Amino acid sequence: MPTPERTSLDEIVDAAARLLEAGGSPAVTMQAVAQAVGVKAPSLYKRVRDRDALLRLVGAAAADELARRLGAASDRLEDLLLTFRRFGRERPEAFRMLFTTAVDADRLAATSEPVLRAAEAAVGEEHALDAARLLTAWATGFVTMELAGAFRLGGDLDAAYRYGIAHLVGSLSPGQEPERPAQGS
């Protein structure tokens, strides 16, 4: 009679995600995950090839969670940007992981779909990708700096983020298109 399964892949990934948030990537060891799910480390290898594979699974789960959150938000660019920041603040280590090789391009692309749709509604199909990249790059930079404690001049970061949203989204309004810089500038 085979030994009953003591844990599932979902439980393993969830435990690894909790360890990631508690202590960063170095905290995600096979031993720590095994202890968190109540098995011995060798048992994990029945489900996960190695630590790198486990981190890829955690990254994929983070991308899926962000895609779900963005998909559940309204189609307004403002709401999508607020949802993006909320995810980064609630799951800072997972947020950082999204922009590493631990997350495959297809998974990360799924997080872009709601932003691309909203950008297309704002600026049209021709410039939707440009607008989505502008907004995503700004929001990613802001959240990354916020998480790193890089905003040291004081002020209200919530107000600063809303200011950025208002001005960036406002600049995408029809008739407001700025002149494009010359190629290579």
C-alpha positions, 0 to 999 in steps of 0.5 A: 500500500502506498504511503499517503500524501502528506502535502500538496504542491499548492501547500508547498508553494503557499508555504514558500510564499509565506517564507519569501515574504517573511525573510526574502529569497534566502529564507526559502530553503527546501528545509524551511518549506518542509518544516512549514508543511510538516514533512521531511525535506526529501519528501518535497522532491516528490513534488518539486525538482529543486529550490530554483523550481520552487522559486519559479512556482512561487513567482508564477503564483505571484504573477497569477495573483497580480493578474487576478487582482488586476482583472478584478479591478475596474477598467479605469487606469487609475484603479489598475495603478492603485491595485498594482501598488497595493499588491506591491505593498502587501506582497513586497518580496513577491512584487520584487520577484515579478521582475526576475527570471523566476517569472516566465514571460507568458505569466508576466504578460498575463498581468499586462492584459488589463492595463493594455485594455484600459490603455487602448480605451484611453489612447487607441490601439496604435499607442496602447502598448506605449501608454501601458509601458509608460504607466507600468514603468512609472508605477514599478519605479515608484513602488520599488523606490517606496519599498526600498525606503528611497523616498526620504524627503518627507511628504505624503507618498499616497498623495504623491502616487495619486498625483502621478496617476492623475498627471500621467493618466491625464496626459493620455487624454485625446488631444494631449499627445506630446511630440515624440523625441527623435529616434535615438534620443 
